[in-house]
Amino acid sequence: MLKIGQLAKHAGLTVRALHHYDDIGLLRPSVRTDAGYRLYHRDDVARLQQIQALRQLGMPLADIGHFLAHSGTSPLAIVERQLAALQKQIDEAARMHAHLTALHARLARGERPELAEWLSTLEQMKMYEQYFSKEELANLRMVHDDECRAEWAALVAEVGNIMAAKTLPTSLEAKQLGLRWMTMLDRDTGGDASLIARLDSMHVNDPAIQESTGISSAMRDYIAEIMGEIKLDTWAKYLLPSEVERMRRHQRSRGKEWHPLFESIRAQFQADPEGIMPESTAVARQKHALFRDMVGDNPETINRFRAALENEPVLHVARGMTNEMIAWLHKVESCQKVA
């Protein structure tokens, strides 16, 4: 058995930290001697490994005890998560190595990239890396493909022109541009709902991104309204006119509530994959209430709504949630009796 000082040394922790773990009931030693010394058994060390693994994966210390007590997650599953996170770091390091190797070769040949090229690359890396991994950035064409960026710049200019002309989002001209926007967005993200949602968050939260892309907050709202009209046209093939009108009223009155809710769901999904925390139940209830305001409670309406989702790809563009997030919400709702 290990004394507390020995365990602290092996784990790279302070004795004070292990005292704190004991005080909050997170890691209690198997044995306390008559003299008050803490002694740790093999099972205690295994639990500490799980605690440290979950901390590395981003789980707050206050949530770890509840997670270990109620999730049913095995030590094997936690180690598998650690391995996946470590593999991601290895992959990112390998990509960086390849990038630097190519840059080294260019410089060794005497090539000198223009100053503007260096600055543009640095600025974009700084902004985009706050939201995307290296692998995701490599797959985002609008970041590194000059032809793609030029295509987007042209489309942004066209949207700016119809905005200046006060063209209604319900007009044919606006919807045609909106369809181009949706098609390009789906193409350049591979249809990845998570990437699209984070691109949207980036434009909402970062004025520097708005300036560099030309997509202002007003343009984002205008495009969102156009996309909403395009989707309502699609819903109309499945829903009654009164049901479509209810959705339109919802979009106008509460549509802006969806984006921050998606962000909350995404964050909680990452923090609590098992869906056992009270915060998970809270975001599931928020989503349920907002959906009910938009669609109502009629089972027939909900079934037709779901049929449209199953059959119409356009309804999945910029949806805001991945299939994994949706499955997680269903699990939370079924386990916690969300209403």
N, C-alpha and C positions, 0 to 999 in steps of 0.2 A: 504494500500500500504506500501511497505517496503522501508526504506532508504537504501542507499548503504552499510552502516556499518552493518545493520541488516542482509541484504542478504548475505554479505560476511561471517558473523559469521555462519549463517545457512548452507552455502555451503562449509565451510572449506576453503575459499579462502581469499586472501588479497584484501583490497580496491583497491590497485594498479592494481591487476589483472583485476578487474571489470572495472576500468578506461581503461585499455588496450583493453578489449573486446569492449567497447564503441568506442574507437578511431578507431579500425579496422572494425567497423560495424558489429561485430559478435553478440553483445547483446546490443541494445540501450534501455534505460529506456523509459517507456511509457510517463512519465511526467518529465519535468524540471521546477522547480519553478522559480519565478522571481529572487530569491536569488541564483539560480544556482544549487540547490540541485537535485540530481537524485532520482526519486521515481519509484519503480518497481511494476508492476501489476502482477496478477496471470499468465497471458500468458507469461510474461517475465520470471517468475520463471520456468514455464514449458519448455521454450526454453533453459534456463540454464541447466535444468536436461538433456535435449537431448545433449547439448554440452558436459557436463561432462561424459555422458554415452559413447559418441563416442570417447572421449579421452581415457577412460578406455579400450575401444575395440581396441585401437591402432591407431586411425586415427590422423594424424598430425593436429595441430591447424589451420595451413594455409589452409587446405582442407575442414574443417568442414563447414564454411560459404557457400562455393560453393555447398557442398553436400546437406545441408538443403534447399538451394534455388532451386536446380534443380532436386534432385533425386525423389521427390514425396513420400519419405518414411514417413510414419505416426509416431506420437509419440508411438502408440501401437507397431509398428514393432520394434522401437528402444528399447523399454522396453523388448520386447520378446528376442531380441538379448542379452540384459543385463542378463536376466534370464538364457539364455542358457550358457553364459560365467560363470555366478555364479554357475550354476549346475555342470559345468565341474570342477570348483575349489572344490566344495563339494565332488564330486566323487573321485577326486584325494586325498583329505584329508581322505576320508573313506578308500581308498586303503592303504594309508600310515599308518592309524590307525591299520588296519588288519595286516600289515606287522610287525609293532612294537609290537603288541600284541603277535604274534607268536614268535618273537625274545625274548620278555620278558619271555614267557613260557619256551623256551629252556634254557635261562640263569637261570631261577628259578629252573629248574631241575638239575642244575649243569653242563649242557653241555657247552663245550667251543669250538666254531668253530676255525679251524686252522687259523693262522695268514695270510697265503697265501689266504685263502678263503675270509677273511675280505678285504684284499688289492685288490684282483681281483674284488670283488663286488663294492668297492668304486671307483676304476679306471673306470670300465665300466659304473657305474651310472653317473660319472662326464662327460664322453665322450658322452654317448648316450643321456643323458638328454638335451644336447644342441640342439638336433634335434627332439626328440620324447617326447610325453606326457607319464605320468606313465601308462595310459591305453594302449597306443601303445606298450610301452616296455613290458608290460605283455603278449602281443600277438606276440612278436618277438621271435621265438623259438631260434634263434642263440644267443640270449643274455643270456638266463637262462637255456637252455636245453643242458646238457652235451653230450648226444648222438648226437644231432643236430650239436653241435660245432665240435665234432669229425668227423662227416660226411663231414662238410665243410672243415676242415683241410686236410682231405684225398684228396678231390677234388682239393683244392688249390695246394697241392703237385703234383698231376698228371698234372695239367696245367703248373706248374713250370717246370716239366720234359720235356714236349713237347716244351715249349718255349726254353729251353736250347738246345734241339735238332733241333731248328730252323724249326719246323714243320709249314707249311703254313696254315693260317686260312681257306683256301679253301679246305683243305684235309679232308677226311672222318674221320680220327682220331680226328682232331680238332673239327669238327662239332658234333661228338658224345659226346665229353666232353662238348661242348657248349650247347647241348640239355639237358644234365644232369644239368648244371648250371642253365639254364632257368627254368627247371622243379622244382628244389629245391628252387629257388628264388620265384617262383610263389607259391609254397606250404608254404614256411615259412613266407610269407607276406600276405597270403590270397588273392594274386592277387591284392593287393591295390597299385595302380600306385603311389599314394602320398608317401607311405612308401618306395617303390622301388626307387623313385627319390631322397628321402632324404638319403637313404642308399648310393646312388651313390655320392651325394653331400658330405656326410661325408668322404667317401674314397678319394674324390678329394681334400678336403680342410684340412684334419687333418692327418699329418704324423704319429701321435701316433696310429691312427686307422689302418693305413697301416701296421705299425710294429706289432700291436697286432694280426691282421688277416692274415698277410702274403700276402695281396693283394696289391702289389705295383702299382704305377701309370702305369708302363709298362705293368703289368699283366692286369690291368683294360682296358687299350687301346687294348690289344691283345684279351681279351674276347669280348669287344665291337665290334671288327672287325669280330670275329667269329660269334657273334650273328647277325651282319649285313648280313653276307653271308647266314646264315640260313634263315633270313627273305627275302633276295633277291630270294632264291630258292622258297619260298612260293609265293612271288609276281609274279614270272615267270609263275605260273599257270594261272594268270589273265592278265598279261601285255605282250606286244610285246617285242621281244628281244631288239629292239632299245630303248624301254622305260626302260627296266631293266638296260641296259647299262648306260643310262642317270642317273639313281638312283645310280649306282655303282660309276660313276664319281663324283656325288654330295657327296657321303659318303667320298670319298678320299680327295676331295678338301675343302668341307665345313661342313663335318659331325660334327666337334667339335664345331660348332657354336650353335648346338641345345641345349646342356646342359645349358650354361649360359642363353639362351633365355627362356628355361623352368623355370629357377629360377626367371627370371624377370617377367614372366607371373604369376607364383605362388604368388610372392610378391604383384604384382599389383592387382590380383584377391582378395587377402585378404584386401588390403588397399582400394579398390574401388569396392565392390560387384555389384554396380549398373552400372559400366562401363561407367561413364560419364566424367571422367577426361581426359585431353589431354594425360597423360602418358599411359592410357589404349589404346587409339587410336594408340599411337606410337608402343607399343609392338605388337598390332594386325597387324600393317603394317609390322613389322619385320617378324612376323611369316608367313604372306601372301607371302612376297618376298622370304623367304627361301623355303617355300613349292613350289612356282612357279619354283624356280631354280631346285628343286628335281624332280618334276612331269611334269611341263609345264602347258600350258593353254588349251590344247585340252579337251573339255568337255567329250569326249568318254573315254580318258585316265583317267580322274578324276573319272568318274563313275565306271570304272573297279577297280581303286584303292580303292574306297569306298566299292565296293562289296567284295574285298579281306578282308578289315578290318572287315566287318560284318560277314564273314564266317570262318575266320582263327584265332582261339584263340592265336596262337603263336605270332601273330603280335601285341598283346596287352601287352605281357610281356616286362617290362622295357620300356614302351612307353614314359614315361616322363610326361604325363598329365592325370589328372583324367577326368571323364566324365563331372564333374561340371565345370572344367576349360575350356573344349572344348565348352560346352554350353555357358559359359560366353564370350568366344571369338566370337562365332557366334552372340551373342547379341551386342557386341561392333561393330562388322563389319557391322551389319545391321543398327544400329543406327547412326554410324558415317560415313558410306559410305567409308569403308576402301578400298584402292586400292594401 
